[in-house]
């Protein structure tokens, strides 16, 4: 009770009310479309039923969650995936020959069946929370989840076609010429324009309530078309909705004659739908809560959170609402507006209740095609982005066995979901999860082993530093992992790590090909890090980042809790570089700051002081901040550069697949770079970025040609040093290749 009072006390803060209002505005269009989707099978009558049902969920569900959930922003409400699953139940009941939508008692019995499915979902989620299923939900393989979500997205998009084409609501699509004759081009144009506006607002003005603005503009265009072109067919509007919000007698018709008859024929379907809703809702609960926790730098126990959502669904079902899940479209706008406690969700529920009570006449004027346009974007957003990334890699020529297996699983679960429905899709997904888990147990986690002698970092160091590192690089072990990191495979990894030779000083684990990390595997890995540390071996994790899935999995398991973690790196190159830096610091503890005088740089090697002074007079100094770009790929190669302080990396342009950049080489003070474009005149082949505050000195092509005319002996030394510099880089690459081939 004291916790509930504490949460309500936060309502005294105006910021929570402002954030709740922002979340209401941003989520309103989605709430209305979920109601349209859930009861679309009932035709025009479904609009007046679905919208209030969706409002019940967002109001009652939001209040229950704001009081009972453990997460900081439990933004619950009706979700598109669950609304689509729920609509499949309603469609089956409507197709029952004994059902007559024109009879009020039949309609009440049908709604009671839907309410029973939501109540069953809540009870099952409560049971799952007690059995610890929430913990297991985090480890559903990505291909299984991707196939199911892609199937839902495709079905959701298909379900919008009748509304977009202006066909009668609740009717199937007629084939051939009849289908074409029923389509209304103006309706389709308005729906697609609304969808385009929603996408445009999200891309260029993400802080605005894009869905609501697109819906309002679509509605305005709908009525503008009627003014300019009277009598044009552009689809129906929502129409009047009931004034009452909650229906405390939602389950009562089940005990009447019609309800009992309907339950006898379709009771198993109701139970199966409740189970599918519970499974999918549990997955969404766990994954969405983890995503919001990362934004809030929090950690929520999924068990109690799932129990709170089970209670919310139990309450919403009893009041005639739709299934409730965590919705980022409600949580994120609330967070961006300053909401930090459940009180903001409670305030948003109050605003939704006021809208349901007094905003009915406004909702009634909304065109259905505009709502369908919003739903098209929602359906597209449900499609799994990882599948697209996998397909792009496949068509780019990366035909690995793991990629083929992942694509096959995605296609199988997708096809079964589309062809045989959600129940078959969930069943196939569970079977595939078990098979993949068993296969992962039998596969060796360690794909490849090497050391830094064969795979050194891409940082080019001074001759002195390289002389120190060359005999020590074997002390850096690199293991490339592949598969799932769970208790069994983590134990085998630990055994391999503890068997490292006595001279080993660092172990780099490459997580790029690791699919999932479960809690037991994460804890065993953390324990291994401590055991290796006692032996003087540092464990570095490559491909693990603060905002990435692997970092989130390790944090959720309570492992590697330092923020930021000093042993996590974007890739193997950065991890090996950190290990090399540690070896250098250990071998030369008296090393000073990384600064090199111009006379000691590679460019001026072998020159007299007078020659160094004359050449230095031709160099233009430039200071760079960390992250600042010196030149870009394609720029003219009109100068070479000498680094006297800091670090400069040559990197690729951001990848269109994931936005990451590839580091080709990194230079330490004393090194020169940019000479290739200067020599061949073909322009820069990559970007040059400052990794830290840096000082560079540029020798332009014009100055080099001028010196060639006036001081040919000096320019001869410059070209000799360029040749020696290129030869050293070639030898460095050859030594690494030779070591890797042993």
Secondary structure, 3 states (H helix, E strand, C coil): CHHHHHHHHHHHCHHHHHHHHHHHHHHHHHHHHHHHHHCHHHCHHHHHHHHHHHHHHHHHHHHHHHHHCCCCCCCEECCHHHHHHHHHHHHHHHCCCCCCCCCHHHHHHHHHHHHHHHHHHHHHHHHHHHHCHHHHHCCCCHHHHHHHHHHHHHHHHHHCHHHHHCCCCCCCCCCHHHHHHHCCHHHHHHHHHHHHHHHHHHHHCCCCCHHHHHHHHHHHHHHHHHHHCCCCCCCCECCCCCCCCCCCCCCHHHHCHHHHHHHHHHHHHHHHHHHHHHHHHHHHHHHHHHHHHHHHCCCCCHHHHHHHHHHHHHHHHHCCCCCCEECHHHHHHHHHCCCCCHHHHHHHHHHHHHHHHHCHHHHHCCEHHHHHHHHHHHHHHHCCHHHHHHHHHHHCCCCCHHHHHHHHHHHHHHHHHHHHCHHHHHHHHHHHHHHHHHHHHHCCCEEEEEECCCCCCCEECCHHHHHHHHCCHHHEEEEEEEEEECHHHHHHHHHHHHCCCCCCCEEEEEEEEEEEECHHHHHHHHHHHHHHHHCCCEEEEECCCCCCHHHHHHHHCCCCCCCCCCCEECCHHHHHHHHHHHHHHHHCCCCCCCECCHHHCHHHCCCCHHHHHHHHCCCEEEEECCCCEEECCCCCCCEEEEEEECEEEEECCCCCCCCCCCEEEEEECCCEECHHHHHHCCCCCCEEEECCCEEEEEEEHHHHHHHHHHCHHHHHHHHHHHHHHHHHHHHHHHHHHHHHCC
